[in-house]
Amino acid sequence: MKPQTFAQRHDIGRIVPIQCVKGDALKDLEIKDSCLLLAIIYEGSARFQVGDVSFDAVGPCFVCFDETTSPHLVEKSGLRCDSVYFVPTFLNVNITFERIHRWDYKEIALTHDMFLLKPFTDKDRYVFPIFIEHIDNVERLFSQLEGELKNQTDWYWSCRSRSYFMEMMLVLERNYGLIEPNEPHGAANKTLNPHLKNAIVYIENNYQNAVTLESIVRAASLNHSTLTALFKEELGMTPIEYLWHHRLVVAKKFLEFTNLPIKDVAARCGFKTTQHFSRKFEETVGANPSVFRSAAVASRKKAF
């Protein structure tokens, strides 16, 4: 399968290397030498065969294959699944098949804040459970990604679809990091306190909304003072400071790897105004969003 979405209204003739399949039956998975597959199993189960290895995927979970595999669906039961077939250059032109398999790709990815794609290239496992707190968010992101690719409402449709996919990849990296604790995938990996984890996961699933200290406290099932003390002890910041921190982490991804207008980046990351976003970004990062974006792009061009 060669994943392709064709521009139909804006920039006609352009081909974007990604394709969503809602309600995917996972038959005829011809991805070898052509694309990566992210299957999102919400319910039910599927048994796959890859070479001499067979394994079960029980929902809710992600199933990840890279372009070197020839997966085959052996059987399924009560399966409800959405899938994303994509070429890694969709995330960024510098993330090629060849590069993601290089021995030094991890160093390159960390230097340029790229996605590691370890869940796809990790040959020791293909299935990554989706933690219950993430399910609704993952389904929402898939729906938004599919809708953007289908509707193509303006010139930024490809950038906007990439941004939704990036958010989905952040959730995948989070789940991978919780399984593989030595991977650097965020704050929740570094704490064992369940109340603190609940608070962090709540923030990371809702940062685009009007999150308040009270809502974080409810998610954590702790009182204000105890939760704040836990945040300061383990993360060196208050719950609200962590909320702003995570919003800026996502904003940096959007600025580095999409051409979304800054006002759209601000709104998508939970900022009420572009002015507030720009001020907060410059206070934290040391450059305004436009300068940061230009510098990030120039750095990659120089490196590659």
N, C-alpha and C positions, 0 to 999 in steps of 0.2 A: 504494500500500500504506500502510495506517495501522497502524504497529506498536503492538501492545497485548498485555500480559500481564495476565490477570485474577487477582485474589486469590481463591483457592479455599478456603483453610483459615483464614487469619487476616485480619482486616479485610476480610471478604467484601464484594465490590462495588467495591473499589478497582481502578483501572486504571492500570498502570504503562506509560509510552510507550516500550517497548523489546521487541524480539522477536529471538530467535536462530534461525537456520536452519542446522542441521548438514547437511553435504553439499549445499550450495546449488548448484542447477544454473544459477542466475543468469538464468533466463528471466522474461519479463514484468516487467521492473524498473520498476514504476510508482511512482516515488518523488517525482515532481515535485509541489511544493507540499505534501508530506506528511511527509517524513522525510529523514534522512541515512543513508547506507549505508557501512558498513565491511566490505569483503570481504577475507577472509584466504585467499590462494591459497598453499597449501603446495606443491603439485606441478602440473605441466602448464602450460598457457597458455590465454589467452582474448583474443579481439580484440573491442574495444568500438567503438561509434560514438556520438559525442556531437555533435549538429549536423552540421557539415561535417567534423569531425575524427574520424579513426579511429586507434586505437593498440592496441598489444599489451601484455598484462600476463603476465609469465613468472614463475612461482613460484620461490622463495618471495617473496611481496610482499604489501603492503597495496594495496587499490584503494579510493579515497575519493571519494564523490560527495556534493554537498549537494542541498538541496531545489529548487534552481533548474535542475537538469539533468534531461534525459530520456535516460539511457543505454540503449543497445541492445546486446545480445550478438550479435555477427556470427557468430563461430565459436569453438570450443574444442577442445582436444586434451589428453587425459590429465588432465583437471581434477580436483583435489581441493580443495574450497573450503568454508569455513564463513563465515557472514555474520552481521552484527549490524545490524539496522534500528532506528533510534532517533530520537527527538526530542530536541534539545539540552537541553530542560528536565529530562530524566532526570538529567543531571549536576547541575543546580541550577536552581531555578525562575527565576532571573534570567538564565539563558542562553537567550534566545529567538531565533527565526529572525531577527527584525528586528534584534536587538542584535548578533548575530555578524557582520552585514554593515555595521554602522555604521563610519564612519571612525575613531571614537575607541574602538572595542571593544578594541584591543590594550592601550591605556592602562588601561581599566577592568579587563580580565582580569589584567593584571600587578599592579594595585593590590590586587585581591581574591583573588589566587592562583588564578584560574580557568583552565581549559584554553583555549588560544587557538583551537583548531579550524582552524588555518591549513591543515593538509593537506586539509581538506574545501572550504574557500573559495578556495584557491589555484587559479586557472583556468589556470595555466601547466603544471600537471602533475596527473595523477590517480594515478599509480603510484609507490609508495615501496618499494624493496627491503627485505625483512626480512633483517637480517644473521644469518648462520648461528648465532651465539651466542644469538639471541633466539627461535629457532623453537620449541624445546621449551617455553619459558616461555609464549609466546603461545598455543600449543595447550592448555597446562594451564589458563591463565586463561579461555579460551573455554569449556572443559569445566566449570570451576567456575561461571562465569556462567550457562551453560545449565542446569546442575544446580540452582542456587539458584532460578532463575526457575521451574523445573519442580516442584521438590520442596516449596518454601515451608515449611521445617521449623519455623519459629517466627515471632514477630511482627517480627523484624528481617530477614526475607528480602529485602525490597526494598532496605534499606540495605546488606546484605551483597552483593547482586548489583551494586549501584552501586559498591561498593568494588572488586570484581573488574574491573568495566569501567574504573574509574579507573586501575587498574594497567595494563590493556591500553592505555589512552590514553597513559600515561607512556611505554610502549615505543614507541608510534607517534610521540610527540613526540621521543623520542630518535632514532629513525631519520630523521625529518624534519630534525632539527637536524644530523645528520651529513651530510645531503645539502645543506642550506642553512646553512652555517657561521655566518652572521650572526644566526641565530635563537638566543635564549637558552634552550637545552634541555639544560643539564647539563654536567658536568665533562669527559666524554669528548670533547666537541666542541672543547675548548680545548687539547687536547694532540695532538701528532703522534707521540709515542713509542708504538710498537705494544705494547710490554710493559706500559706504564702503561694504555693503552686496554684491553688484555685483562684487567688486574686490575680496572679500574673496571666493565667490563661484567659480569665475574664477580660482583662485589659486588652490582650492581644487578639481577642475575637470581636471586640466592640469599640476599638479605638476610633473608628470612623464616626461613631455616634456621640451623643452628649453624655459622656461618662462623668460621674460625680464620685466624690469620696464615699458618699453614702452607698452608692450602688456597688462600689468595690468592697466595702465593708460587708454588705449583704452576701456577696459572692464568696467571701472568705469565711463567713460565719464567725467573725471575731469582732471585738469592739475596736473603736478608732485607735486608742492609745496602744493597745497590744499589737495591732497590725502595723501601725507606723513604726513601732520599735523593731518589729521583725524585718520590715523593709530596710530600715537604716542599718541594722546589724548585718544583714546578708547581702544587700545590694548597694548600700551607701547612699540611699535616696528615699524620699517619702513615696507613698503610692501615687500621688499626683505627679511628682517629678518623674516617676517611671512611666506614667502615661504619656507625658510630653516626650520623654526619651524614645519610647517605642514609635510614636507618631513620626518623629524625625528620622528614625531608622527606615521606615517605609518610604517616607518622602524622599530620602536620599536615593533609594532604589529607583523611584519613579523619575527623578531628575537625571540620574546617571544613564538610564537605559530606555527612556521614552522621550518623545517630544511633546508630551502633554503640556498645555498651557499652565503656567504657575498657579493661576487661580483654580484650575481643576485639581492640581496636586494638593493645594491647601484644603479644598473642600473634601477631597477623598480621604484626607488624613485627619479629619476632625477639627480643622481650624475654621472659626466662624468668618474670618475675613482674611484676604490676601495680605493685608498690612500686618496683622498679628502673626501670621505664618512667617513672613519675611523677617520681622523683628526677632521672633523666637529663633529662627534658623540661624540668623547672623550672630546672635548672642551665643549660641551653642557651637556652631561650626566655624565661625570666624570669617565667613563670606556670605554674601547674599545668595539666594537660590540661583540666579542667572549666572553669576560668576562661578559658583560651585559647579553648575552643569557644564559650562564651557571648559573649565579646568579638567573635569573628569573625562570628557570626550577627548580633549587634547592629549591627556596622559595615556589613554588607550591607543590612540593613533600613533603616538611616539613609540610605545612598547611593542606594537604589533606591525 
